[in-house]
């Protein structure tokens, strides 16, 4: 089983919601998700963010749907950490 443990995303978002609400919304998508956001650039209408999400098994589709629901867009995936665990390890973790 392949698990995504960390994502580094480049995101463009409007000023609202603010980054605290943005981070909380993403973190709410999965138990144990940790979200770190760094504002890279601000202009009149938008903010460019580096968003780092860490967790035991990050659901990329849920993250991207949350981003879109908040009026933001994913520019790129700038980093990713994945792990391949055996079925035995998976059964032990569950």
BABA-535865 format. One record per residue: residue number from 1; y, z, x of N, C-alpha, C, O, CB in turn. Coordinates in nm, 2 decimals, padded with zeros to 4 digits, m for minus. Each point is the difference from the previous one (the first is absolute). Glycine has a CB too. Layout:
! residues N
NUM,Y,Z,X,Y,Z,X,Y,Z,X,Y,Z,X,Y,Z,X
...
END
This chain:
! residues 94
1,m00.12,00.00,00.08,00.12,00.00,m00.08,00.12,00.00,00.09,00.01,00.08,00.09,m00.13,00.04,m00.28
2,00.22,m00.21,00.16,00.12,m00.01,00.08,00.11,00.08,m00.08,00.03,m00.03,m00.12,m00.10,m00.20,00.22
3,00.14,00.32,m00.03,00.10,00.08,m00.06,00.13,m00.02,00.07,00.01,m00.01,00.12,m00.17,00.18,m00.19
4,00.27,m00.19,m00.01,00.13,m00.01,00.06,00.06,00.13,00.01,00.01,00.08,m00.09,00.02,m00.31,m00.01
5,00.01,00.27,00.23,00.05,00.14,00.02,00.15,00.00,00.02,00.06,00.11,m00.02,m00.28,m00.06,00.13
6,00.28,m00.16,m00.07,00.15,00.00,00.03,00.05,m00.14,m00.02,m00.06,m00.10,00.04,00.03,00.29,00.13
7,00.15,m00.20,m00.23,00.07,m00.13,m00.02,00.14,00.02,00.05,00.06,00.10,m00.03,m00.21,m00.16,m00.17
8,00.20,m00.04,00.27,00.15,00.00,00.04,00.05,m00.13,m00.07,m00.04,m00.11,00.03,00.01,00.23,00.19
9,00.13,m00.10,m00.31,00.05,m00.10,m00.09,00.15,m00.02,00.03,00.07,00.09,00.02,m00.25,m00.05,m00.19
10,00.23,m00.17,00.16,00.14,m00.03,00.00,00.03,m00.04,m00.14,m00.05,m00.09,m00.05,00.05,00.01,00.30
11,00.09,00.16,m00.31,00.04,m00.02,m00.14,00.15,m00.01,m00.02,00.08,00.07,00.07,m00.29,00.06,m00.13
12,00.24,m00.22,m00.03,00.14,m00.01,m00.04,00.01,00.05,m00.14,m00.07,m00.04,m00.09,00.11,m00.17,00.24
13,00.06,00.30,m00.17,00.01,00.06,m00.14,00.15,00.02,m00.03,00.08,00.00,00.08,m00.30,00.12,m00.05
14,00.25,m00.12,m00.16,00.13,00.03,m00.05,00.04,00.15,00.03,m00.09,00.08,00.04,00.07,m00.26,m00.22
15,00.14,00.21,00.17,00.04,00.14,00.03,m00.06,00.10,m00.09,m00.02,00.12,00.04,00.24,m00.21,00.05
16,m00.25,00.05,m00.21,m00.07,00.09,m00.10,m00.14,m00.05,m00.03,m00.01,m00.12,m00.03,00.24,00.19,m00.07
17,m00.33,00.01,00.11,00.00,00.14,00.03,00.03,00.03,00.14,m00.02,m00.08,00.09,m00.15,00.11,m00.27
18,00.21,00.10,00.21,00.03,00.04,00.13,m00.14,00.02,00.08,m00.10,m00.01,m00.06,00.32,00.13,m00.01
19,m00.21,m00.10,00.20,m00.12,00.00,00.08,m00.09,00.12,m00.03,m00.12,m00.01,00.01,00.24,m00.11,00.17
20,m00.06,00.23,m00.23,m00.09,00.11,m00.04,m00.08,m00.03,m00.12,m00.12,00.03,00.00,00.29,00.13,00.10
21,m00.11,m00.21,m00.20,m00.08,m00.05,m00.12,m00.10,m00.11,00.04,m00.11,00.00,m00.05,00.31,00.07,m00.10
22,m00.15,m00.16,00.23,m00.09,m00.11,00.04,m00.13,00.06,00.07,m00.11,m00.04,m00.03,00.32,m00.11,00.06
23,m00.19,00.24,00.06,m00.11,00.06,00.08,m00.09,00.08,m00.10,m00.12,m00.01,00.01,00.26,00.02,00.20
24,m00.08,00.07,m00.30,m00.08,00.08,m00.09,m00.09,m00.09,m00.09,m00.11,00.03,m00.03,00.29,00.15,00.03
25,m00.12,m00.29,m00.05,m00.07,m00.09,m00.09,m00.12,m00.06,00.08,m00.11,m00.01,m00.06,00.32,m00.05,m00.06
26,m00.19,00.02,00.24,m00.12,m00.06,00.08,m00.10,00.11,00.03,m00.12,m00.02,m00.02,00.27,m00.15,00.12
27,m00.10,00.29,m00.07,m00.10,00.11,00.03,m00.08,00.04,m00.12,m00.11,00.04,00.01,00.27,00.04,00.16
28,m00.10,m00.10,m00.29,m00.07,00.04,m00.12,m00.12,m00.10,m00.03,m00.08,00.04,m00.09,00.29,00.06,00.00
29,m00.22,m00.21,00.15,m00.10,m00.10,m00.02,m00.14,00.05,00.05,m00.10,m00.06,m00.04,00.28,m00.12,00.05
30,m00.18,00.27,00.08,m00.13,00.04,00.06,00.00,00.15,00.05,00.09,00.04,00.06,m00.13,m00.28,00.00
31,m00.07,00.31,m00.09,m00.01,00.14,00.04,00.00,00.00,00.16,m00.07,m00.08,00.06,m00.06,00.14,m00.27
32,00.21,00.02,00.26,00.01,00.02,00.14,00.09,m00.10,00.08,00.00,00.00,00.12,m00.22,00.09,m00.14
33,00.28,m00.19,m00.06,00.09,m00.09,00.07,00.12,00.07,00.06,00.06,00.08,m00.06,m00.13,m00.26,m00.10
34,00.10,00.14,00.29,00.12,00.05,00.06,00.08,m00.12,00.03,m00.04,m00.10,00.05,m00.08,00.29,00.06
35,00.25,m00.18,m00.15,00.09,m00.12,00.01,00.12,00.04,00.08,00.07,00.10,m00.02,m00.14,m00.18,m00.21
36,00.10,00.00,00.33,00.12,00.02,00.09,00.08,m00.13,m00.01,m00.05,m00.11,00.00,m00.07,00.26,00.16
37,00.25,m00.13,m00.18,00.09,m00.11,m00.02,00.12,00.01,00.10,00.06,00.11,00.02,m00.12,m00.13,m00.26
38,00.09,m00.09,00.30,00.11,m00.01,00.09,00.09,m00.12,m00.05,m00.05,m00.11,m00.01,m00.08,00.21,00.21
39,00.26,m00.07,m00.22,00.09,m00.11,m00.04,00.04,m00.07,00.13,00.06,00.06,00.09,00.03,00.07,m00.30
40,m00.11,m00.26,00.21,00.03,m00.08,00.11,00.14,m00.07,m00.01,00.06,m00.02,00.10,m00.31,m00.02,m00.07
41,00.28,00.00,m00.15,00.13,m00.07,m00.03,00.04,00.02,m00.14,m00.08,00.01,m00.09,00.02,m00.18,00.27
42,00.19,00.18,m00.20,00.06,00.01,m00.13,00.11,m00.11,m00.01,00.08,m00.01,00.09,m00.13,00.26,m00.11
43,00.05,m00.32,m00.10,00.11,m00.09,m00.02,00.06,00.04,m00.14,m00.03,00.10,m00.06,m00.07,m00.29,00.20
44,00.18,00.10,m00.20,00.07,00.03,m00.12,m00.10,00.03,m00.12,00.03,00.08,m00.08,00.16,m00.22,00.16
45,m00.30,00.07,m00.08,m00.09,00.01,m00.12,m00.14,00.05,00.04,m00.07,00.04,m00.10,00.20,m00.23,00.00
46,m00.17,00.19,00.22,m00.14,00.03,00.03,m00.01,00.09,00.13,00.09,00.02,00.07,m00.16,m00.24,m00.17
47,m00.06,00.27,00.11,m00.03,00.07,00.12,m00.13,m00.06,00.06,m00.09,m00.03,m00.08,00.20,00.24,m00.01
48,m00.12,m00.22,00.22,m00.12,m00.04,00.06,m00.07,00.12,00.06,00.06,00.08,00.07,00.04,m00.31,m00.01
49,m00.23,00.25,m00.10,m00.07,00.12,00.04,m00.12,m00.03,00.08,m00.07,m00.10,m00.01,00.15,00.21,m00.20
50,m00.12,m00.01,00.30,m00.13,00.00,00.06,m00.07,00.12,m00.07,00.04,00.11,00.00,00.04,m00.20,00.23
51,m00.19,00.05,m00.30,m00.08,00.10,m00.08,m00.13,00.02,00.06,m00.08,m00.10,00.02,00.20,00.04,m00.23
52,m00.16,00.18,00.25,m00.13,00.03,00.06,m00.07,00.09,m00.10,00.04,00.10,m00.05,00.05,m00.11,00.29
53,m00.21,m00.04,m00.28,m00.08,00.07,m00.10,m00.13,00.03,00.07,m00.07,m00.08,00.06,00.17,m00.04,m00.26
54,m00.14,00.25,00.19,m00.13,00.05,00.06,m00.08,00.07,m00.11,00.05,00.06,m00.08,00.06,m00.04,00.31
55,m00.24,m00.04,m00.22,m00.09,00.06,m00.09,m00.14,m00.03,00.03,m00.03,m00.07,00.10,00.20,00.05,m00.28
56,m00.27,00.08,00.10,m00.14,m00.02,00.03,m00.05,m00.14,m00.04,m00.09,m00.05,00.07,00.06,00.29,m00.10
57,00.08,m00.30,m00.07,m00.04,m00.13,m00.05,00.12,m00.06,m00.08,00.00,00.01,m00.12,m00.25,00.06,00.12
58,00.34,m00.13,00.06,00.12,m00.06,m00.06,m00.03,m00.12,m00.08,m00.07,m00.09,00.05,00.21,00.18,00.14
59,m00.10,m00.09,m00.32,m00.02,m00.11,m00.09,00.12,m00.09,00.01,00.10,00.02,m00.07,m00.25,00.12,m00.08
60,00.14,m00.25,00.23,00.11,m00.09,00.02,00.06,m00.06,m00.13,00.12,m00.01,m00.01,m00.22,m00.04,00.24
61,00.01,00.01,m00.32,00.05,m00.06,m00.12,00.08,00.10,m00.08,00.10,m00.05,m00.07,m00.30,m00.10,00.06
62,00.17,00.28,00.00,00.08,00.10,m00.07,00.13,00.01,00.07,00.10,00.02,m00.07,m00.31,00.10,m00.01
63,00.21,m00.12,00.21,00.13,00.02,00.07,00.09,m00.12,m00.03,00.12,00.02,m00.03,m00.24,00.11,00.21
64,00.07,m00.25,m00.17,00.08,m00.12,m00.02,00.05,m00.01,m00.15,00.12,m00.04,m00.02,m00.25,m00.08,00.20
65,00.05,00.17,m00.27,00.05,00.00,m00.14,00.11,00.10,m00.02,00.09,m00.02,m00.08,m00.32,m00.05,00.00
66,00.22,00.19,00.15,00.11,00.10,m00.01,00.13,m00.06,00.06,00.11,00.02,m00.06,m00.28,00.16,00.07
67,00.15,m00.25,00.10,00.12,m00.06,00.07,00.07,m00.09,m00.10,00.12,00.00,m00.01,m00.23,00.02,00.24
68,00.04,m00.11,m00.29,00.05,m00.10,m00.10,00.07,00.07,m00.12,00.10,m00.04,m00.04,m00.27,m00.13,00.12
69,00.10,00.27,m00.13,00.05,00.08,m00.12,00.13,00.06,00.03,00.08,00.02,m00.09,m00.31,00.02,00.02
70,00.26,m00.01,00.20,00.13,00.07,00.03,00.10,m00.11,00.04,00.11,00.04,00.05,m00.23,00.16,00.02
71,00.09,m00.33,m00.09,00.10,m00.10,00.03,00.01,m00.04,00.14,00.09,m00.07,00.04,00.03,00.15,m00.23
72,m00.22,m00.04,00.28,00.01,m00.03,00.14,m00.10,m00.11,00.03,m00.08,m00.04,m00.09,00.14,00.27,00.14
73,m00.06,m00.28,00.07,m00.09,m00.11,00.04,m00.05,00.03,00.14,00.07,00.05,00.09,00.05,m00.21,m00.23
74,m00.25,00.13,00.16,m00.07,00.02,00.13,00.03,m00.12,00.08,m00.04,m00.11,m00.03,m00.14,00.25,m00.07
75,00.25,m00.12,00.22,00.02,m00.11,00.09,m00.12,m00.02,00.09,m00.03,m00.12,00.02,00.28,00.17,m00.03
76,m00.31,00.05,00.06,m00.11,m00.02,00.09,m00.08,00.13,00.02,00.05,00.11,m00.03,00.08,m00.29,00.15
77,m00.25,00.16,m00.08,m00.08,00.11,00.05,00.01,00.00,00.15,m00.05,m00.09,00.07,m00.12,00.08,m00.27
78,00.23,00.12,00.25,00.03,00.00,00.15,m00.10,00.08,00.08,00.00,00.00,00.12,00.24,m00.02,m00.18
79,m00.33,00.09,m00.01,m00.11,00.07,00.07,m00.10,00.05,m00.10,00.03,00.02,m00.12,00.13,00.05,00.29
80,m00.28,m00.05,m00.13,m00.11,00.05,m00.08,m00.10,00.07,00.08,m00.03,m00.05,00.11,00.07,m00.14,m00.27
81,m00.10,00.30,00.11,m00.11,00.06,00.07,m00.11,00.01,m00.11,00.02,00.05,m00.11,00.13,00.09,00.27
82,m00.27,m00.19,m00.12,m00.12,00.00,m00.09,m00.11,00.06,00.08,00.00,00.00,00.12,00.08,m00.20,m00.25
83,m00.18,00.25,00.05,m00.12,00.06,00.06,m00.12,m00.05,m00.07,00.00,m00.02,m00.13,00.13,00.22,00.21
84,m00.24,m00.23,m00.01,m00.12,m00.04,m00.06,m00.10,00.12,00.00,m00.04,00.04,00.11,00.07,m00.28,m00.04
85,m00.06,00.30,m00.18,m00.09,00.11,m00.01,m00.13,m00.04,m00.06,m00.01,m00.09,m00.08,00.20,00.25,00.07
86,m00.30,m00.10,00.06,m00.13,m00.04,m00.06,m00.02,00.06,m00.14,00.08,00.08,m00.04,m00.17,m00.08,00.28
87,m00.01,m00.05,m00.31,m00.03,00.04,m00.13,m00.03,00.15,00.00,00.03,00.08,m00.09,m00.11,m00.31,00.02
88,00.01,00.28,00.17,m00.03,00.14,00.02,00.12,00.08,00.01,00.01,00.11,m00.07,m00.23,m00.17,00.18
89,00.31,00.02,m00.02,00.13,00.08,00.01,00.08,00.00,m00.13,00.06,00.10,m00.04,m00.06,m00.17,00.28
90,m00.01,m00.05,m00.31,00.07,m00.01,m00.13,m00.05,00.10,m00.10,00.07,00.07,m00.07,m00.02,m00.31,00.12
91,m00.19,00.25,m00.06,m00.06,00.10,m00.09,00.03,00.14,00.04,00.02,00.08,m00.09,m00.20,m00.24,00.05
92,00.19,00.19,00.16,00.04,00.14,00.05,00.14,00.03,m00.04,00.03,00.11,m00.04,m00.19,m00.13,00.23
93,00.25,m00.07,m00.18,00.14,00.02,m00.03,00.02,00.01,m00.15,00.09,00.08,m00.04,m00.02,m00.21,00.24
94,m00.15,00.07,m00.28,00.02,00.01,m00.15,m00.06,00.13,m00.04,00.00,00.03,m00.12,m00.01,m00.28,00.09
END
